Amino acid sequence: MRFLNYILTFSVILAFCFNANAQRSKINRADRLMGQHNYAAAIDIYLGILDKGNDDDATIGIAECYRRIGNPDETEYWYGLVSRMPNAPQKSWLYYAQALQRNGKYNEAKTWAEKYVSQIEPNNTQAMWLIKSCEEDVVQDLRASGKLYKVTPVDEINTENDEFSPAYFKNDLVFVSARDRKASTKRFNRWSEEKDKPFTEIYTSKRNQVGDPDDYIYNYGKVEKFSKSLSSEYHDGPLSFNAEFNEIYYTRSNMGKSDDNIIRLKVYQSKGQPSKYSSPRSLPFNSDEYSVLHPSLSDDGEMLFFASDMPGGFGGYDLYASYLEDGRWSPPVNLGPTVNTEGNEVFPFHHESGVLYFASNGLVGMGG
């Protein structure tokens, strides 16, 4: 009888150990997929684990996947769960506060950011900027300034997919979109919670001015691929033209092999016209080990601004400038702490007036 009890006890322990190992193996696989930016597949595995019971690692994994994808609603929900765990990861309170801010819940966001600063990282500039952004007078000022502009969606161009980074090519509008699902049957964008989301491509639409010279609008024509000679197998765009419209700088997926097997982004240059551009030329500061993206050429063609997560920056993505010297682009110069923060600075646009516009999640703002 004792022997039988021993066998039963041993079997229960063995089954428990087997299930625990299987669970750990699934977590490790999902973590690897997240590290490869295959977020949709990682989320599926994490959710499958949670279907069988609570698991803190799976919950944390889902929250982080949605944060990296940029889904504020799901990030708020999942990091809300993570933030209330007894042993929550240190950054979870900050990430939760950021999601709350993006969703317009400024008082809650401020509370969690203050909690993060007071208990975890007193000198974190992202958290301190977030607290400042959520103060009532700042929120009201930002809302008031937003009313100075009328924003109208371009219905002739917009779809349920992503459309972003517009630029002018002579009198036409050029933009980036992930809309061509027919061309993506064998290749899909992993940087998404959608399993079948296509990679981005460059499109164009002719614009026509309608109305009086002092009171007019633009109508937009049929959307078409901008240039077949610029299309690649993976991400294309954003882009920037020179003043003569015979030279283009654009972001493209880097198919070189990096040490961690992650496909990053590079900036390329081509010359010519949409009917026939020259073969893409990789700029000298590109690398297989970090991304270079979002080029913006100055009006005189002498400065190129871009974003990069190259080593030595202030945060995630920083803004850099390279200068054309004797026909060659100089080593990039970080724009410094006046511009760059511990967060991400991306999508620079150099206006002909000399003003540099850019997006940041490390400065005062309403989130997003």
C-alpha positions as CSV (number, residue, x, y, z in Angstrom):
1,M,0.0,0.0,0.0
2,R,2.8,2.4,0.9
3,F,4.5,1.6,-2.4
4,L,1.3,2.4,-4.3
5,N,1.0,5.7,-2.4
6,Y,4.6,6.4,-3.3
7,I,3.9,5.7,-7.0
8,L,0.8,8.0,-7.0
9,T,2.6,10.8,-5.2
10,F,5.6,10.5,-7.6
11,S,3.2,10.6,-10.6
12,V,1.5,13.7,-9.4
13,I,4.8,15.5,-8.8
14,L,6.1,14.3,-12.2
15,A,2.9,15.6,-14.0
16,F,3.2,18.9,-12.2
17,C,6.9,19.3,-13.2
18,F,6.0,18.3,-16.8
19,N,3.2,20.9,-17.0
20,A,5.4,23.6,-15.4
21,N,8.2,22.9,-17.9
22,A,5.8,22.9,-20.8
23,Q,4.4,26.3,-19.6
24,R,7.9,27.7,-19.3
25,S,8.8,26.5,-22.7
26,K,5.8,28.3,-24.2
27,I,6.7,31.5,-22.3
28,N,10.2,31.3,-23.7
29,R,9.0,30.8,-27.2
30,A,6.6,33.7,-26.9
31,D,9.4,35.9,-25.5
32,R,11.6,35.0,-28.5
33,L,8.8,35.9,-30.9
34,M,8.4,39.2,-29.2
35,G,12.1,39.8,-29.4
36,Q,11.8,39.2,-33.2
37,H,8.9,41.7,-33.4
38,N,6.5,38.9,-34.2
39,Y,3.9,40.4,-31.8
40,A,0.8,38.8,-33.2
41,A,2.2,35.3,-32.8
42,A,3.6,36.1,-29.4
43,I,0.2,37.4,-28.2
44,D,-1.5,34.2,-29.4
45,I,0.8,32.0,-27.3
46,Y,0.5,34.2,-24.2
47,L,-3.3,34.2,-24.5
48,G,-3.2,30.4,-24.8
49,I,-1.3,30.2,-21.6
50,L,-3.8,32.4,-19.8
51,D,-6.7,30.3,-21.1
52,K,-5.4,27.6,-18.7
53,G,-5.0,29.9,-15.7
54,N,-3.3,33.1,-14.4
55,D,0.3,33.6,-15.3
56,D,2.1,36.8,-14.5
57,D,4.8,36.3,-17.2
58,A,2.2,35.8,-19.9
59,T,0.2,38.9,-18.7
60,I,3.4,41.0,-18.7
61,G,4.3,39.7,-22.2
62,I,0.9,40.7,-23.7
63,A,1.1,44.1,-22.1
64,E,4.6,44.7,-23.6
65,C,3.6,43.4,-27.0
66,Y,0.7,45.9,-27.2
67,R,2.9,48.7,-25.9
68,R,5.4,48.1,-28.7
69,I,2.7,47.8,-31.3
70,G,1.3,51.1,-30.2
71,N,-2.2,50.0,-29.2
72,P,-3.1,52.4,-26.3
73,D,-6.4,50.7,-25.3
74,E,-5.0,47.2,-25.0
75,T,-1.8,48.6,-23.4
76,E,-3.9,50.4,-20.7
77,Y,-5.9,47.2,-20.0
78,W,-3.0,44.8,-19.7
79,Y,-0.5,47.2,-18.0
80,G,-3.3,48.0,-15.6
81,L,-3.2,44.4,-14.6
82,V,0.6,44.3,-14.5
83,S,0.9,47.5,-12.4
84,R,-1.2,45.9,-9.7
85,M,0.9,42.8,-9.4
86,P,2.8,42.5,-6.1
87,N,6.1,42.2,-7.9
88,A,5.4,44.3,-11.0
89,P,8.3,45.2,-13.3
90,Q,9.7,48.6,-12.4
91,K,8.7,50.3,-15.7
92,S,5.1,49.0,-15.6
93,W,3.8,52.0,-13.7
94,L,5.4,54.4,-16.2
95,Y,4.0,52.4,-19.2
96,Y,0.6,52.3,-17.6
97,A,0.7,56.1,-17.0
98,Q,1.7,56.7,-20.7
99,A,-1.2,54.6,-21.9
100,L,-3.7,56.4,-19.7
101,Q,-2.4,59.7,-21.0
102,R,-2.8,58.6,-24.6
103,N,-6.4,57.7,-23.8
104,G,-7.1,61.1,-22.3
105,K,-7.2,60.0,-18.7
106,Y,-4.9,62.7,-17.4
107,N,-5.6,62.6,-13.7
108,E,-5.1,58.8,-13.5
109,A,-2.0,59.1,-15.7
110,K,-0.5,61.8,-13.4
111,T,-1.2,59.7,-10.3
112,W,0.7,56.7,-11.7
113,A,3.5,58.8,-13.0
114,E,3.9,60.5,-9.6
115,K,3.9,57.1,-8.0
116,Y,6.7,56.0,-10.3
117,V,8.8,59.1,-9.6
118,S,8.3,58.9,-5.9
119,Q,9.0,55.2,-5.4
120,I,11.1,54.0,-8.3
121,E,13.0,56.5,-10.4
122,P,13.0,60.1,-9.1
123,N,15.0,61.6,-12.0
124,N,13.2,60.0,-14.9
125,T,12.6,62.8,-17.4
126,Q,9.8,60.9,-19.3
127,A,7.8,60.6,-16.1
128,M,8.4,64.2,-15.1
129,W,7.4,65.5,-18.5
130,L,4.3,63.3,-18.4
131,I,3.3,64.7,-15.0
132,K,3.7,68.3,-16.4
133,S,1.7,67.4,-19.4
134,C,-1.2,66.2,-17.3
135,E,-1.5,69.3,-15.1
136,E,-4.9,70.9,-15.6
137,D,-3.6,74.3,-17.0
138,V,-1.3,72.6,-19.5
139,V,-4.1,70.3,-20.7
140,Q,-6.4,73.3,-21.2
141,D,-3.7,75.2,-23.0
142,L,-3.0,72.3,-25.4
143,R,-6.7,71.8,-26.1
144,A,-7.1,75.6,-26.8
145,S,-4.1,75.6,-29.2
146,G,-5.6,72.6,-31.0
147,K,-8.7,74.7,-31.8
148,L,-6.5,77.2,-33.8
149,Y,-6.4,74.6,-36.7
150,K,-9.1,72.9,-38.7
151,V,-8.1,69.3,-39.5
152,T,-10.1,67.7,-42.3
153,P,-9.6,64.0,-43.3
154,V,-8.7,63.4,-47.0
155,D,-11.4,60.9,-47.7
156,E,-10.3,60.3,-51.3
157,I,-7.0,58.8,-49.9
158,N,-7.7,57.4,-46.5
159,T,-8.6,53.8,-45.9
160,E,-9.0,51.5,-42.9
161,N,-5.2,50.9,-43.2
162,D,-2.3,53.1,-42.3
163,E,-1.7,56.3,-44.3
164,F,1.1,58.6,-43.1
165,S,4.2,60.7,-43.9
166,P,2.7,62.9,-46.7
167,A,5.1,64.8,-48.9
168,Y,4.7,67.0,-52.1
169,F,6.1,65.8,-55.4
170,K,5.6,68.9,-57.6
171,N,1.8,69.3,-57.5
172,D,1.1,65.8,-56.4
173,L,0.8,64.2,-53.0
174,V,3.0,61.3,-52.1
175,F,2.5,59.2,-49.0
176,V,3.1,55.9,-47.3
177,S,0.4,53.3,-46.8
178,A,0.1,49.6,-45.8
179,R,-2.9,48.9,-48.0
180,D,-1.8,46.5,-50.7
181,R,-3.0,43.1,-49.3
182,K,-3.0,41.5,-52.8
183,A,0.7,42.0,-53.1
184,S,1.3,40.5,-49.6
185,T,0.1,37.0,-49.9
186,K,3.6,35.6,-49.3
187,R,5.0,38.2,-47.0
188,F,3.4,40.1,-44.0
189,N,4.4,42.7,-41.6
190,R,5.2,41.2,-38.2
191,W,5.3,44.6,-36.5
192,S,1.6,44.5,-35.9
193,E,-1.2,42.8,-34.0
194,E,-2.8,41.9,-37.3
195,K,-1.5,38.7,-38.7
196,D,-2.0,39.7,-42.4
197,K,-1.0,43.4,-42.3
198,P,1.0,44.3,-45.4
199,F,4.3,46.1,-45.5
200,T,4.3,49.8,-46.4
201,E,4.7,51.1,-49.9
202,I,4.8,54.6,-51.5
203,Y,1.7,55.9,-53.2
204,T,0.7,59.1,-55.0
205,S,-2.4,61.1,-55.8
206,K,-2.8,64.1,-58.1
207,R,-4.3,67.1,-56.3
208,N,-6.4,69.8,-57.9
209,Q,-7.2,73.2,-56.4
210,V,-10.9,74.0,-56.3
211,G,-12.3,77.4,-55.5
212,D,-11.2,81.0,-55.4
213,P,-7.5,81.9,-54.8
214,D,-8.3,83.2,-51.4
215,D,-10.7,80.4,-50.4
216,Y,-10.0,77.1,-51.9
217,I,-9.7,73.4,-51.1
218,Y,-7.8,70.5,-52.8
219,N,-9.5,67.5,-54.4
220,Y,-7.4,64.4,-54.8
221,G,-7.4,61.9,-57.7
222,K,-6.9,58.2,-58.0
223,V,-4.3,56.6,-55.7
224,E,-1.5,54.8,-57.5
225,K,1.9,53.3,-56.8
226,F,4.4,56.1,-56.9
227,S,7.2,54.3,-58.6
228,K,7.7,50.6,-59.5
229,S,11.5,51.1,-59.4
230,L,11.3,52.0,-55.7
231,S,9.1,49.1,-54.6
232,S,10.8,46.4,-52.6
233,E,9.7,43.2,-50.9
234,Y,9.3,44.8,-47.5
235,H,8.9,48.3,-45.9
236,D,9.3,51.3,-48.2
237,G,9.0,54.9,-46.9
238,P,8.8,57.5,-45.4
239,L,10.7,59.7,-47.9
240,S,12.0,63.2,-48.8
241,F,12.7,64.9,-52.1
242,N,15.3,67.6,-53.0
243,A,14.0,70.9,-54.3
244,E,14.4,69.9,-58.0
245,F,12.5,66.6,-57.4
246,N,15.2,64.6,-59.1
247,E,16.6,63.1,-56.0
248,I,14.9,61.1,-53.3
249,Y,15.8,59.8,-49.9
250,Y,13.7,57.1,-48.4
251,T,13.5,54.5,-45.7
252,R,13.6,50.8,-46.6
253,S,13.8,47.5,-44.7
254,N,17.4,46.4,-44.3
255,M,17.8,42.8,-45.5
256,G,21.4,42.5,-44.3
257,K,22.0,40.0,-41.6
258,S,22.4,41.4,-38.1
259,D,23.8,39.6,-35.1
260,D,20.4,39.2,-33.5
261,N,18.6,38.3,-36.8
262,I,16.3,41.4,-36.6
263,I,15.5,43.2,-39.8
264,R,16.1,46.9,-39.2
265,L,15.7,50.0,-41.4
266,K,18.1,52.0,-43.5
267,V,18.0,55.2,-45.5
268,Y,18.7,55.0,-49.3
269,Q,19.2,57.6,-52.0
270,S,18.0,57.3,-55.6
271,K,18.2,59.8,-58.5
272,G,15.9,60.3,-61.5
273,Q,12.1,60.4,-61.9
274,P,9.3,58.1,-60.9
275,S,9.3,56.4,-64.3
276,K,12.9,55.3,-63.6
277,Y,15.0,55.9,-60.5
278,S,18.6,54.8,-60.2
279,S,19.5,51.8,-58.1
280,P,19.2,52.6,-54.4
281,R,22.4,53.7,-52.7
282,S,22.8,53.0,-49.0
283,L,24.0,56.0,-47.1
284,P,27.3,55.6,-45.2
285,F,25.9,55.8,-41.7
286,N,23.5,52.8,-42.1
287,S,24.2,49.7,-40.2
288,D,22.9,46.1,-39.8
289,E,23.0,46.6,-36.0
290,Y,20.6,49.6,-35.6
291,S,18.0,51.4,-37.6
292,V,18.2,54.7,-39.6
293,L,14.9,56.0,-40.7
294,H,12.6,59.0,-41.5
295,P,14.9,61.2,-43.7
296,S,14.2,64.8,-44.2
297,L,16.3,66.8,-46.6
298,S,16.8,70.6,-46.1
299,D,15.6,72.9,-48.9
300,D,19.2,73.6,-50.1
301,G,20.0,69.9,-50.1
302,E,23.0,70.4,-47.7
303,M,21.6,68.8,-44.5
304,L,19.8,65.5,-44.0
305,F,17.9,64.9,-40.8
306,F,16.8,61.5,-39.7
307,A,16.0,59.3,-36.7
308,S,18.1,56.4,-35.4
309,D,18.5,54.1,-32.4
310,M,22.3,53.9,-32.9
311,P,24.4,53.6,-29.8
312,G,25.3,56.7,-27.8
313,G,21.9,58.4,-27.9
314,F,19.8,59.9,-25.2
315,G,16.9,57.5,-25.4
316,G,15.2,55.1,-27.8
317,Y,15.2,56.9,-31.2
318,D,17.1,60.2,-31.4
319,L,17.3,62.8,-34.2
320,Y,20.5,63.3,-36.1
321,A,21.9,65.5,-38.9
322,S,24.4,64.7,-41.6
323,Y,26.0,67.4,-43.7
324,L,26.9,67.2,-47.4
325,E,30.6,67.9,-47.6
326,D,32.4,67.7,-51.0
327,G,29.6,65.5,-52.3
328,R,29.7,63.1,-49.4
329,W,27.5,62.8,-46.3
330,S,29.3,63.5,-43.0
331,P,29.2,61.2,-40.0
332,P,25.9,61.9,-38.2
333,V,25.7,64.5,-35.4
334,N,23.2,63.9,-32.6
335,L,21.0,67.0,-32.2
336,G,21.6,66.9,-28.4
337,P,19.5,67.2,-25.3
338,T,17.7,70.3,-26.4
339,V,15.9,68.1,-28.9
340,N,16.4,64.5,-27.8
341,T,15.0,62.9,-24.7
342,E,14.9,59.6,-22.9
343,G,11.9,58.8,-25.1
344,N,11.6,58.6,-28.9
345,E,12.1,61.5,-31.3
346,V,11.0,60.5,-34.8
347,F,9.5,61.8,-38.1
348,P,11.6,65.0,-38.5
349,F,10.5,67.6,-41.1
350,H,12.9,70.4,-42.0
351,H,10.8,73.4,-43.2
352,E,12.3,75.9,-45.7
353,S,12.1,78.6,-43.0
354,G,14.7,76.6,-41.0
355,V,12.3,75.2,-38.4
356,L,12.6,71.5,-37.6
357,Y,9.4,69.8,-36.7
358,F,9.3,66.3,-35.2
359,A,7.3,63.9,-33.0
360,S,8.3,63.0,-29.5
361,N,6.9,61.0,-26.6
362,G,9.4,62.5,-24.2
363,L,8.2,66.1,-24.1
364,V,5.1,67.9,-22.9
365,G,2.1,66.9,-24.9
366,M,-1.3,65.2,-24.8
367,G,0.0,61.7,-25.6
368,G,-0.1,59.8,-28.8
